[in-house]
């Protein structure tokens, strides 16, 4: 039982360390020919969204919705790669049962 508690404590400390490493990371992705840009931070939160005014018309609603979704999904993939790289670089992030 104490071993599991220590593993939990170690995992929690490693999580805090990773949060600290990732707090300043961010990535931006664009879609619709650069007319939509989405920025995600290292906590996978959207920290920015820019939309060209040419897409802000009723007839472009579907295009805008798809562009936001596409930019978000692309930004998510990019920040996930950044996170994976940071975890590999830190070298000491170990998940109990996976190492």
CNS distance restraints for C-alpha pairs under 8 A (distance, minus, plus):
assign (resid   1 and name CA) (resid   5 and name CA) 6.48 0.50 0.50
assign (resid   2 and name CA) (resid   6 and name CA) 6.18 0.50 0.50
assign (resid   3 and name CA) (resid   7 and name CA) 6.19 0.50 0.50
assign (resid   4 and name CA) (resid   8 and name CA) 6.13 0.50 0.50
assign (resid   5 and name CA) (resid   9 and name CA) 6.12 0.50 0.50
assign (resid   6 and name CA) (resid  10 and name CA) 6.03 0.50 0.50
assign (resid   7 and name CA) (resid  11 and name CA) 6.00 0.50 0.50
assign (resid   7 and name CA) (resid  96 and name CA) 6.74 0.50 0.50
assign (resid   8 and name CA) (resid  12 and name CA) 6.07 0.50 0.50
assign (resid   9 and name CA) (resid  13 and name CA) 6.21 0.50 0.50
assign (resid  10 and name CA) (resid  14 and name CA) 6.14 0.50 0.50
assign (resid  11 and name CA) (resid  15 and name CA) 6.08 0.50 0.50
assign (resid  11 and name CA) (resid  94 and name CA) 7.38 0.50 0.50
assign (resid  11 and name CA) (resid  95 and name CA) 6.81 0.50 0.50
assign (resid  11 and name CA) (resid  96 and name CA) 7.75 0.50 0.50
assign (resid  12 and name CA) (resid  16 and name CA) 6.28 0.50 0.50
assign (resid  13 and name CA) (resid  17 and name CA) 6.22 0.50 0.50
assign (resid  14 and name CA) (resid  18 and name CA) 6.18 0.50 0.50
assign (resid  14 and name CA) (resid  92 and name CA) 7.91 0.50 0.50
assign (resid  14 and name CA) (resid  93 and name CA) 5.93 0.50 0.50
assign (resid  14 and name CA) (resid  94 and name CA) 7.81 0.50 0.50
assign (resid  15 and name CA) (resid  19 and name CA) 6.15 0.50 0.50
assign (resid  16 and name CA) (resid  20 and name CA) 6.22 0.50 0.50
assign (resid  17 and name CA) (resid  21 and name CA) 6.27 0.50 0.50
assign (resid  18 and name CA) (resid  22 and name CA) 6.04 0.50 0.50
assign (resid  18 and name CA) (resid  86 and name CA) 7.98 0.50 0.50
assign (resid  18 and name CA) (resid  87 and name CA) 7.28 0.50 0.50
assign (resid  19 and name CA) (resid  23 and name CA) 5.81 0.50 0.50
assign (resid  19 and name CA) (resid  42 and name CA) 7.69 0.50 0.50
assign (resid  19 and name CA) (resid  43 and name CA) 7.38 0.50 0.50
assign (resid  21 and name CA) (resid  25 and name CA) 7.93 0.50 0.50
assign (resid  21 and name CA) (resid  86 and name CA) 7.57 0.50 0.50
assign (resid  22 and name CA) (resid  41 and name CA) 7.95 0.50 0.50
assign (resid  22 and name CA) (resid  42 and name CA) 4.81 0.50 0.50
assign (resid  22 and name CA) (resid  43 and name CA) 7.14 0.50 0.50
assign (resid  22 and name CA) (resid  83 and name CA) 7.12 0.50 0.50
assign (resid  22 and name CA) (resid  86 and name CA) 7.76 0.50 0.50
assign (resid  23 and name CA) (resid  41 and name CA) 7.24 0.50 0.50
assign (resid  23 and name CA) (resid  42 and name CA) 5.57 0.50 0.50
assign (resid  23 and name CA) (resid  43 and name CA) 6.98 0.50 0.50
assign (resid  24 and name CA) (resid  41 and name CA) 7.39 0.50 0.50
assign (resid  24 and name CA) (resid  42 and name CA) 6.88 0.50 0.50
assign (resid  25 and name CA) (resid  41 and name CA) 5.75 0.50 0.50
assign (resid  25 and name CA) (resid  42 and name CA) 5.01 0.50 0.50
assign (resid  25 and name CA) (resid  82 and name CA) 7.93 0.50 0.50
assign (resid  26 and name CA) (resid  39 and name CA) 6.67 0.50 0.50
assign (resid  26 and name CA) (resid  40 and name CA) 5.55 0.50 0.50
assign (resid  26 and name CA) (resid  41 and name CA) 4.14 0.50 0.50
assign (resid  26 and name CA) (resid  42 and name CA) 5.75 0.50 0.50
assign (resid  26 and name CA) (resid  79 and name CA) 6.80 0.50 0.50
assign (resid  27 and name CA) (resid  39 and name CA) 5.48 0.50 0.50
assign (resid  27 and name CA) (resid  40 and name CA) 5.59 0.50 0.50
assign (resid  27 and name CA) (resid  41 and name CA) 6.56 0.50 0.50
assign (resid  27 and name CA) (resid  75 and name CA) 6.14 0.50 0.50
assign (resid  27 and name CA) (resid  78 and name CA) 6.61 0.50 0.50
assign (resid  27 and name CA) (resid  79 and name CA) 5.90 0.50 0.50
assign (resid  28 and name CA) (resid  37 and name CA) 6.55 0.50 0.50
assign (resid  28 and name CA) (resid  38 and name CA) 5.45 0.50 0.50
assign (resid  28 and name CA) (resid  39 and name CA) 4.14 0.50 0.50
assign (resid  28 and name CA) (resid  40 and name CA) 6.49 0.50 0.50
assign (resid  28 and name CA) (resid  75 and name CA) 5.65 0.50 0.50
assign (resid  29 and name CA) (resid  37 and name CA) 5.59 0.50 0.50
assign (resid  29 and name CA) (resid  38 and name CA) 5.52 0.50 0.50
assign (resid  29 and name CA) (resid  39 and name CA) 6.55 0.50 0.50
assign (resid  29 and name CA) (resid  71 and name CA) 5.29 0.50 0.50
assign (resid  29 and name CA) (resid  72 and name CA) 7.08 0.50 0.50
assign (resid  29 and name CA) (resid  74 and name CA) 5.91 0.50 0.50
assign (resid  29 and name CA) (resid  75 and name CA) 4.86 0.50 0.50
assign (resid  30 and name CA) (resid  34 and name CA) 5.13 0.50 0.50
assign (resid  30 and name CA) (resid  35 and name CA) 7.13 0.50 0.50
assign (resid  30 and name CA) (resid  36 and name CA) 5.41 0.50 0.50
assign (resid  30 and name CA) (resid  37 and name CA) 4.27 0.50 0.50
assign (resid  30 and name CA) (resid  38 and name CA) 6.42 0.50 0.50
assign (resid  30 and name CA) (resid  71 and name CA) 5.07 0.50 0.50
assign (resid  30 and name CA) (resid  74 and name CA) 7.88 0.50 0.50
assign (resid  31 and name CA) (resid  35 and name CA) 6.37 0.50 0.50
assign (resid  31 and name CA) (resid  36 and name CA) 5.33 0.50 0.50
assign (resid  31 and name CA) (resid  37 and name CA) 6.62 0.50 0.50
assign (resid  31 and name CA) (resid  67 and name CA) 5.47 0.50 0.50
assign (resid  31 and name CA) (resid  68 and name CA) 7.42 0.50 0.50
assign (resid  31 and name CA) (resid  70 and name CA) 6.43 0.50 0.50
assign (resid  31 and name CA) (resid  71 and name CA) 5.28 0.50 0.50
assign (resid  32 and name CA) (resid  36 and name CA) 6.13 0.50 0.50
assign (resid  32 and name CA) (resid  67 and name CA) 5.66 0.50 0.50
assign (resid  35 and name CA) (resid  50 and name CA) 7.77 0.50 0.50
assign (resid  35 and name CA) (resid  51 and name CA) 5.82 0.50 0.50
assign (resid  35 and name CA) (resid  52 and name CA) 4.92 0.50 0.50
assign (resid  35 and name CA) (resid  55 and name CA) 7.73 0.50 0.50
assign (resid  36 and name CA) (resid  49 and name CA) 7.35 0.50 0.50
assign (resid  36 and name CA) (resid  50 and name CA) 5.64 0.50 0.50
assign (resid  36 and name CA) (resid  51 and name CA) 4.65 0.50 0.50
assign (resid  36 and name CA) (resid  52 and name CA) 6.39 0.50 0.50
assign (resid  36 and name CA) (resid  64 and name CA) 7.93 0.50 0.50
assign (resid  36 and name CA) (resid  67 and name CA) 6.34 0.50 0.50
assign (resid  36 and name CA) (resid  68 and name CA) 6.40 0.50 0.50
assign (resid  36 and name CA) (resid  71 and name CA) 6.93 0.50 0.50
assign (resid  37 and name CA) (resid  48 and name CA) 7.83 0.50 0.50
assign (resid  37 and name CA) (resid  49 and name CA) 5.58 0.50 0.50
assign (resid  37 and name CA) (resid  50 and name CA) 5.05 0.50 0.50
assign (resid  37 and name CA) (resid  51 and name CA) 6.64 0.50 0.50
assign (resid  37 and name CA) (resid  68 and name CA) 7.62 0.50 0.50
assign (resid  37 and name CA) (resid  71 and name CA) 6.25 0.50 0.50
assign (resid  38 and name CA) (resid  46 and name CA) 7.10 0.50 0.50
assign (resid  38 and name CA) (resid  47 and name CA) 7.85 0.50 0.50
assign (resid  38 and name CA) (resid  48 and name CA) 5.65 0.50 0.50
assign (resid  38 and name CA) (resid  49 and name CA) 4.50 0.50 0.50
assign (resid  38 and name CA) (resid  50 and name CA) 6.57 0.50 0.50
assign (resid  38 and name CA) (resid  68 and name CA) 7.33 0.50 0.50
assign (resid  38 and name CA) (resid  71 and name CA) 5.72 0.50 0.50
assign (resid  38 and name CA) (resid  72 and name CA) 5.73 0.50 0.50
assign (resid  38 and name CA) (resid  75 and name CA) 6.71 0.50 0.50
assign (resid  39 and name CA) (resid  46 and name CA) 5.74 0.50 0.50
assign (resid  39 and name CA) (resid  47 and name CA) 5.52 0.50 0.50
assign (resid  39 and name CA) (resid  48 and name CA) 4.78 0.50 0.50
assign (resid  39 and name CA) (resid  49 and name CA) 6.29 0.50 0.50
assign (resid  39 and name CA) (resid  72 and name CA) 7.69 0.50 0.50
assign (resid  39 and name CA) (resid  75 and name CA) 6.55 0.50 0.50
assign (resid  40 and name CA) (resid  44 and name CA) 5.62 0.50 0.50
assign (resid  40 and name CA) (resid  45 and name CA) 5.36 0.50 0.50
assign (resid  40 and name CA) (resid  46 and name CA) 4.39 0.50 0.50
assign (resid  40 and name CA) (resid  47 and name CA) 5.44 0.50 0.50
assign (resid  40 and name CA) (resid  48 and name CA) 7.01 0.50 0.50
assign (resid  40 and name CA) (resid  72 and name CA) 7.88 0.50 0.50
assign (resid  40 and name CA) (resid  75 and name CA) 6.27 0.50 0.50
assign (resid  40 and name CA) (resid  76 and name CA) 6.87 0.50 0.50
assign (resid  40 and name CA) (resid  79 and name CA) 6.99 0.50 0.50
assign (resid  41 and name CA) (resid  45 and name CA) 5.50 0.50 0.50
assign (resid  41 and name CA) (resid  46 and name CA) 6.46 0.50 0.50
assign (resid  41 and name CA) (resid  47 and name CA) 6.21 0.50 0.50
assign (resid  41 and name CA) (resid  79 and name CA) 7.29 0.50 0.50
assign (resid  42 and name CA) (resid  79 and name CA) 6.58 0.50 0.50
assign (resid  42 and name CA) (resid  83 and name CA) 7.06 0.50 0.50
assign (resid  44 and name CA) (resid  76 and name CA) 7.04 0.50 0.50
assign (resid  44 and name CA) (resid  79 and name CA) 7.33 0.50 0.50
assign (resid  51 and name CA) (resid  55 and name CA) 7.14 0.50 0.50
assign (resid  51 and name CA) (resid  56 and name CA) 7.96 0.50 0.50
assign (resid  52 and name CA) (resid  56 and name CA) 7.45 0.50 0.50
assign (resid  55 and name CA) (resid  60 and name CA) 5.59 0.50 0.50
assign (resid  55 and name CA) (resid  61 and name CA) 7.40 0.50 0.50
assign (resid  55 and name CA) (resid  63 and name CA) 7.72 0.50 0.50
assign (resid  55 and name CA) (resid  64 and name CA) 6.11 0.50 0.50
assign (resid  56 and name CA) (resid  60 and name CA) 6.80 0.50 0.50
assign (resid  56 and name CA) (resid  61 and name CA) 7.36 0.50 0.50
assign (resid  56 and name CA) (resid  64 and name CA) 7.76 0.50 0.50
assign (resid  57 and name CA) (resid  61 and name CA) 6.66 0.50 0.50
assign (resid  60 and name CA) (resid  64 and name CA) 6.03 0.50 0.50
assign (resid  61 and name CA) (resid  65 and name CA) 6.19 0.50 0.50
assign (resid  62 and name CA) (resid  66 and name CA) 6.20 0.50 0.50
assign (resid  63 and name CA) (resid  67 and name CA) 6.02 0.50 0.50
assign (resid  64 and name CA) (resid  68 and name CA) 6.14 0.50 0.50
assign (resid  65 and name CA) (resid  69 and name CA) 6.28 0.50 0.50
assign (resid  66 and name CA) (resid  70 and name CA) 6.00 0.50 0.50
assign (resid  67 and name CA) (resid  71 and name CA) 6.02 0.50 0.50
assign (resid  68 and name CA) (resid  72 and name CA) 6.03 0.50 0.50
assign (resid  69 and name CA) (resid  73 and name CA) 6.11 0.50 0.50
assign (resid  70 and name CA) (resid  74 and name CA) 6.12 0.50 0.50
assign (resid  71 and name CA) (resid  75 and name CA) 6.06 0.50 0.50
assign (resid  72 and name CA) (resid  76 and name CA) 6.05 0.50 0.50
assign (resid  73 and name CA) (resid  77 and name CA) 6.34 0.50 0.50
assign (resid  74 and name CA) (resid  78 and name CA) 6.30 0.50 0.50
assign (resid  75 and name CA) (resid  79 and name CA) 6.15 0.50 0.50
assign (resid  76 and name CA) (resid  80 and name CA) 6.05 0.50 0.50
assign (resid  77 and name CA) (resid  81 and name CA) 6.35 0.50 0.50
assign (resid  78 and name CA) (resid  82 and name CA) 6.43 0.50 0.50
assign (resid  79 and name CA) (resid  83 and name CA) 6.11 0.50 0.50
assign (resid  80 and name CA) (resid  84 and name CA) 6.13 0.50 0.50
assign (resid  81 and name CA) (resid  85 and name CA) 6.13 0.50 0.50
assign (resid  82 and name CA) (resid  86 and name CA) 6.17 0.50 0.50
assign (resid  83 and name CA) (resid  87 and name CA) 6.14 0.50 0.50
assign (resid  84 and name CA) (resid  88 and name CA) 6.23 0.50 0.50
assign (resid  85 and name CA) (resid  89 and name CA) 6.07 0.50 0.50
assign (resid  86 and name CA) (resid  90 and name CA) 6.07 0.50 0.50
assign (resid  87 and name CA) (resid  91 and name CA) 6.53 0.50 0.50
assign (resid  87 and name CA) (resid  93 and name CA) 6.33 0.50 0.50
assign (resid  88 and name CA) (resid  93 and name CA) 7.82 0.50 0.50
assign (resid  94 and name CA) (resid  98 and name CA) 7.35 0.50 0.50
assign (resid  94 and name CA) (resid  99 and name CA) 6.46 0.50 0.50
assign (resid  95 and name CA) (resid  99 and name CA) 6.55 0.50 0.50
